[in-house]
Structures are given as C-alpha cells and as structure tokens.
C-alpha cells in the first residue's frame, strides 16, 4: 500500500539536495565549530554560510540570525528572552488566542512570573481586529507576538499593519513564522518585524533545527546557560549538519516559492471543488482568501474525527485534525473554539496540507475515501 501524504503542516520530507549537502558534516567534516584547527574552521564556515542564506531569505543581516533546535525553542527564546531583558521598560505583552502552544504556554509561564498578557480574539475567519490591537496597547506594553499564519487553519494575519502599529508605538513585534516560511514571502524590513521564529522541517529541511531572527539593536537575554555559542545567546555545540540542511532548504524554498505556491493553490482549490460535490454541510475553517496556499481545514457535520482519521490511515492516507503538537488531547481545538465553530462540527475537523509531491490523482483518491468513510459512518449510526 502506497502512502498518500497530506500533512505537510506537521512536517515535510527532507529534499534529496538538502540531505546530500548535510551528509559530509556527520562523518567527514565533523569538526566542532568552536575549535580553531582546520576541520573546526570548516564547520564554522559552513554555519556562517547557512546563516547568510537564512538572512537573505527574509531580507535580514546574517548577524541577526541565531540557530536553535526548533520553532518552539525560537518562540521561547524570542518571547522570554525579550521579556526578561526589557522588564524595566514594561511588563505587558499582547498575543492572540489562536497562537501555537509554544507561544501560548510561554506567555502563561511569563504570567506566573509577574508579566501581564492580553490575548486578542479573532473573527470567524481567524483574523485579528486591528482596532482591538490598538486599544489593547498600554504604556507598559513592550512586545506584540502574532503568528504569521495559523498552523491549523492557514489564516494569514495582517503583518504589515501589525508591524506599522508596533513601530509607531515603539513596541517590539515578534511573529511565529514557522508555517509561513517556505509558503509565503516574508520581508522583515518591509513588515517591521523585530523577531521571527522558523523551523526547517516545515520546508523540506531536517527536524530538530530552527532559527530566530532578532533585529540588530533589540535587546534579549539567553534563557539557557552554558558556552558562548551563537554570540553568547544560545549555549550548546552547534548542530552543523542540520544547520547546513536548514540553509540549503530555505535557499531552495525561496527560489521556488512562486511555482510552489501556484501548484499548492491549484491542488487545494481542486480538492475543495471535488469534496463539496460529494459531501453536504461542509464548513471551511479560516479565511478562504488570506490563507496559506496548500492549507484547507474543513469540518464535517456530526462525524467523529478520530473515526475518520483512523479509516483514512487504513487506506494509506496521512492527514490530521489540527496541530501535531496537540495530538493526544481530547479537548476540541482551541483555534476552532475561538472561531466559534458549532458543536456539531467541531469534533470532526480535517486539516489537509498539500506538498510538492502531491498530484490531482491523489486528491481524487483522498476525496473518494473521505466520501466512503463518512457515508459508512452515517449508516452505522
């Protein structure tokens, strides 16, 4: 049975070109980049080349790029690091109710340490109200953290307007761009972004490596102790092979962005057309226009989501109900709850996220099996 993979928001396979570039750094160019002899210097050079590639991809300087283990660590370092370093200027942070757990739980931790956090609501399409953002700003507000694109419903936030408001009020702007990088173009200069989190495995790079952009002049503290790596901001021997993989993956993603977006949007729109022909009472979650090109999140009325996923897996289809970081939770998605999805829909949301290897034939296979499974479930109950 061949696998049909439709969960690229959870992770993507490593590209062959990326893997090929990584391999020498596991056993040939294995030097510690902090060492001063030749193989250490080669490792250091490889890191700096990747740092430049990441910077170029978001229109940042290479010395504004810090390597981490993942997007979650980048979010923690950005939000905690900035909050700790700037607490004398204020203790108020603004974020949204539909952020990734890496942001929400970080903010909850800061609340337990005396910081004040405002959680903005969103409209039925998952987009924040700019007026509510403006009205939430206080004299002690130091940071606004709003994700670029939601990991469950794909909705893209009005980053340019958020950045403009942040800059006008002298407030730092952080965005969790883990889902966005590799899917949409982000220019940190144009959007007035001060801190940005990303993760390689969302754009055909390896798992376990991420990056944080921090604009020069923004003060932030390290949150783990150890050596002086990453300009004394992130202790620990650098994962050279994966840093090389991140650099190559983001370079390829940036180069192919337009064609990649066109393909994914065509597959997404084709899926919407076909599935709505077969199944009534479908609710599309999130803004249909302002969303990632390969993301479509649908809810089916009076269907058990786990039943649907289990039966899709039985025929080799990989999909999800939402964030992989929330799998195992019996609670409804906090994102769908915030959107006001009705109770008879909320327990069966299916997130389909397309990738470069998907085809129209696979989409038809997906639609055919979703239809069969839902019809079978309705006959059972």
C-alpha positions in Angstrom: 0.0 0.0 0.0 1.5 3.3 -1.1 1.3 6.2 1.3 -0.6 9.4 0.3 0.8 12.2 2.4 -1.4 15.2 3.1 0.0 16.6 6.3 2.8 18.9 5.3 1.9 21.4 8.0 3.1 18.8 10.5 6.3 18.0 8.7 7.8 17.6 5.3 10.3 15.0 3.9 13.9 16.2 3.5 14.8 17.1 -0.1 17.5 14.9 -1.7 19.6 18.0 -2.4 19.4 19.0 1.2 20.3 15.6 2.5 23.3 15.4 0.1 24.7 18.7 1.4 24.2 17.6 5.0 25.9 14.2 4.8 29.6 15.2 4.9 29.1 17.0 8.2 28.2 13.8 10.0 31.5 12.0 9.4 33.9 13.8 7.1 33.7 17.5 8.1 32.9 16.5 11.7 34.8 19.2 13.5 33.5 21.2 16.4 32.9 24.7 15.0 34.4 26.2 18.2 37.7 24.5 17.5 40.5 26.6 15.9 42.1 23.9 13.8 41.1 23.3 10.1 38.2 21.0 10.4 36.7 23.2 13.1 37.1 26.2 10.9 35.4 24.4 8.0 32.5 23.6 10.2 32.3 27.3 11.4 32.4 28.5 7.8 29.5 26.1 6.9 27.5 27.6 9.7 28.1 31.2 8.6 27.2 30.4 5.0 23.9 29.0 6.2 23.4 32.0 8.5 23.7 34.2 5.4 21.2 32.1 3.5 18.6 32.3 6.2 19.2 36.1 6.5 18.9 36.6 2.7 15.6 34.6 2.6 13.9 37.1 4.9 15.8 40.2 4.0 17.8 40.3 7.2 21.5 40.6 8.0 23.4 37.4 8.8 24.4 38.6 12.2 20.7 38.9 13.1 20.2 35.1 12.7 20.5 32.7 15.6 20.3 28.9 15.3 18.1 26.9 17.7 16.7 23.4 17.9 13.2 24.1 16.6 10.5 26.7 16.2 9.3 26.1 19.8 12.7 27.0 21.2 12.9 30.0 18.9 9.5 31.2 20.3 10.7 30.7 23.8 13.9 32.5 23.3 12.2 35.4 21.5 9.4 36.0 24.0 11.1 35.1 27.3 14.5 36.5 26.2 12.9 39.8 25.2 10.6 40.0 28.2 13.5 39.3 30.7 15.8 41.8 29.1 13.2 44.6 28.9 11.2 44.2 32.1 12.4 47.5 33.4 10.6 49.2 30.4 7.3 47.4 31.0 5.7 44.0 31.6 2.8 43.9 29.2 2.7 41.5 26.2 0.0 41.2 23.5 -0.7 38.0 21.7 -3.7 36.1 20.2 -5.9 33.3 21.4 -5.0 31.1 18.4 -1.2 31.0 18.7 0.7 27.8 18.7 1.2 26.2 22.2 4.9 27.3 22.0 3.7 30.9 22.3 0.6 30.4 24.5 2.4 28.3 27.1 5.4 30.7 27.1 3.1 33.6 27.8 1.3 31.6 30.5 4.7 31.0 32.1 5.6 34.7 32.0 2.2 35.5 33.6 3.2 33.3 36.5 6.3 35.4 36.8 4.5 38.7 37.1 4.1 39.7 33.4 0.7 40.8 32.1 -0.6 39.3 28.9 -3.5 40.3 26.7 -4.9 37.6 24.4 -6.6 39.0 21.4 -9.7 37.3 19.9 -10.1 36.7 16.2 -13.1 37.0 13.8 -14.9 33.9 12.4 -12.1 33.6 9.7 -9.3 33.7 12.3 -8.0 37.2 11.7 -7.4 39.7 14.5 -9.2 43.0 14.8 -6.6 45.8 14.3 -8.7 48.2 16.4 -8.7 45.7 19.2 -4.9 45.5 18.9 -4.6 49.3 19.1 -7.0 49.5 22.0 -5.0 46.9 23.9 -1.8 48.8 23.9 -0.8 50.3 27.2 2.1 52.5 28.5 3.8 49.3 29.8 3.4 47.3 26.6 6.8 46.0 25.4 6.0 43.2 22.9 3.4 42.1 20.4 3.6 38.5 19.3 1.2 37.4 16.5 1.8 34.4 14.3 2.3 35.0 10.6 0.0 32.1 9.5 -2.0 29.7 11.7 -0.9 26.1 11.8 -4.4 24.7 11.9 -6.5 26.8 9.6 -3.8 28.5 7.5 -5.1 32.0 8.0 -2.5 34.8 7.3 -2.5 37.7 9.7 -2.2 41.4 8.5 1.5 41.5 9.3 2.2 44.8 7.6 -0.4 46.6 9.6 0.7 45.0 12.9 4.3 45.9 12.2 3.3 49.5 11.4 1.4 49.8 14.7 4.2 48.2 16.6 6.8 50.6 15.2 4.6 53.7 15.7 4.2 52.8 19.4 7.9 51.8 19.9 6.8 48.2 20.7 8.8 45.1 19.5 7.0 42.8 17.1 7.6 39.1 17.2 6.0 36.7 14.7 5.9 32.9 14.8 6.5 32.3 11.1 7.0 28.5 11.4 4.1 27.8 9.0 4.7 30.8 6.8 8.4 30.4 5.8 8.6 28.3 2.6 5.0 29.1 1.8 4.8 32.9 1.6 7.5 35.6 1.1 8.3 37.5 4.3 10.5 40.6 4.3 11.3 41.6 7.9 12.2 45.1 6.8 9.1 45.9 4.8 6.9 44.4 7.6 8.7 46.0 10.5 9.3 42.6 12.2 11.8 42.7 15.1 11.9 39.0 16.0 10.9 36.0 13.8 10.8 32.2 14.5 11.2 29.5 11.9 11.8 25.7 11.6 13.5 23.8 8.9 11.2 20.7 8.8 8.3 22.8 7.5 10.0 23.5 4.2 11.8 20.2 3.3 14.6 20.5 5.7 15.6 18.3 8.7 13.7 18.1 12.0 15.5 19.4 15.1 16.8 22.7 13.7 15.3 26.1 13.8 16.3 29.7 13.7 15.4 33.0 15.3 15.8 36.4 13.7 16.4 39.3 16.1 16.8 42.8 14.6 20.1 44.5 15.5 19.5 46.8 18.4 16.8 44.6 20.0 17.9 43.6 23.5 17.2 40.0 24.5 18.7 37.6 27.1 19.7 34.0 26.7 17.5 31.5 28.5 19.9 28.6 28.9 23.4 28.6 30.4 26.5 27.1 29.0 29.1 28.1 26.5 29.3 31.2 24.4 27.9 29.9 21.1 25.5 32.0 18.9 27.0 35.2 20.1 26.5 34.2 23.7 22.7 34.0 23.2 22.2 30.2 22.8 24.6 27.8 24.5 25.4 24.4 23.1 27.6 22.9 20.4 26.0 23.8 17.1 24.3 21.0 15.1 26.4 21.7 12.0 24.8 19.1 9.6 21.3 20.3 10.4 22.3 24.0 10.2 23.7 23.2 6.7 20.4 21.5 5.9 18.4 24.4 7.1 20.4 26.8 5.0 20.1 24.7 1.8 16.4 24.0 2.4 15.4 27.7 2.9 17.5 28.7 -0.2 15.6 26.2 -2.4 12.3 27.1 -0.9 12.8 30.9 -1.5 13.9 30.3 -5.1 10.9 28.1 -6.0 8.3 30.0 -4.0 6.1 31.2 -6.8 5.8 27.9 -8.6 5.4 26.0 -5.4 2.5 28.3 -4.3 0.8 28.0 -7.7 0.9 24.2 -7.6 -0.4 24.0 -4.0 -3.2 26.5 -4.6 -4.4 24.6 -7.6 -4.4 21.3 -5.7 -6.3 23.0 -2.8 -8.9 24.5 -5.0 -9.4 21.3 -6.9 -9.9 19.4 -3.6 -12.5 22.0 -2.4 -14.4 21.6 -5.7 -14.4 17.8 -5.6 -15.2 17.3 -2.0 -18.1 19.8 -1.9 -19.6 17.9 -4.9 -19.8 14.7 -2.8 -20.5 15.8 0.8 -23.1 18.2 2.0 -22.9 20.5 5.0 -19.1 21.1 4.9 -17.8 24.0 6.9 -14.5 25.6 5.7 -12.5 26.9 8.7 -10.4 30.1 8.2 -10.3 32.8 5.6 -10.6 31.3 2.1 -8.6 34.1 0.6 -6.0 35.1 3.2 -4.6 31.7 3.8 -1.6 29.5 3.0 -1.8 28.1 -0.5 -1.7 24.5 0.5 -3.9 24.5 3.6 -7.5 23.6 3.8 -9.3 22.9 7.1 -12.8 21.5 6.8 -15.4 20.4 9.4 -17.9 17.7 8.7 -21.3 17.7 10.5 -22.0 15.0 13.1 -18.9 12.9 12.2 -16.4 11.5 14.7 -12.9 12.9 13.7 -10.9 10.0 15.2 -13.0 7.5 13.2 -12.3 9.5 10.0 -8.6 9.7 10.6 -8.3 6.0 11.6 -10.1 4.9 8.5 -8.1 7.2 6.2 -4.9 5.7 7.7 -6.2 2.2 6.9 -6.1 3.1 3.2 -2.7 4.8 3.4 -3.8 8.4 3.7 -2.0 10.7 6.2 -3.9 13.7 7.4 -4.7 15.4 10.7 -7.3 17.1 12.7 -5.0 20.0 13.5 -1.7 20.8 15.2 0.6 17.8 15.6 1.7 19.4 18.9 -1.8 19.0 20.3 -2.3 15.3 19.2 -3.5 13.1 22.0 -5.6 15.9 23.6 -9.3 15.0 24.0 -10.2 18.7 24.0 -11.5 20.5 20.9 -9.0 22.6 19.0 -8.6 26.0 20.8 -8.4 27.6 17.4 -11.8 26.2 16.2 -13.3 27.1 19.6 -12.2 30.7 19.2 -13.6 30.8 15.6 -17.0 29.8 17.1 -17.3 26.5 15.1 -20.6 24.9 16.1 -20.6 21.9 18.4 -22.0 19.5 15.7 -19.0 20.4 13.5 -16.1 20.9 16.0 -15.3 17.3 16.7 -14.6 16.5 13.1 -12.2 19.0 11.5 -9.9 17.6 8.9 -6.7 19.6 8.0 -5.3 18.8 4.6 -2.0 20.4 3.7 -0.5 19.7 0.3 3.1 19.4 -0.8 5.2 19.4 -3.9 4.8 15.6 -4.5 1.0 15.6 -4.4 -1.0 15.1 -7.6 -4.6 15.5 -8.7 -4.9 11.7 -8.9 -4.0 11.6 -5.2 -6.6 14.3 -4.5 -9.3 12.2 -6.2 -8.2 9.2 -4.1 -8.5 11.3 -1.0 -12.0 12.6 -1.9 -13.2 9.2 -2.8 -12.1 7.7 0.5 -13.4 10.6 2.7 -16.8 10.2 1.0 -16.8 6.4 1.5 -15.8 6.7 5.2 -18.3 9.4 6.0 -21.2 7.6 4.3 -20.2 4.4 6.1 -20.2 6.2 9.5 -23.6 7.7 8.8 -25.0 4.2 8.0 -23.5 2.8 11.2 -25.1 5.4 13.5 
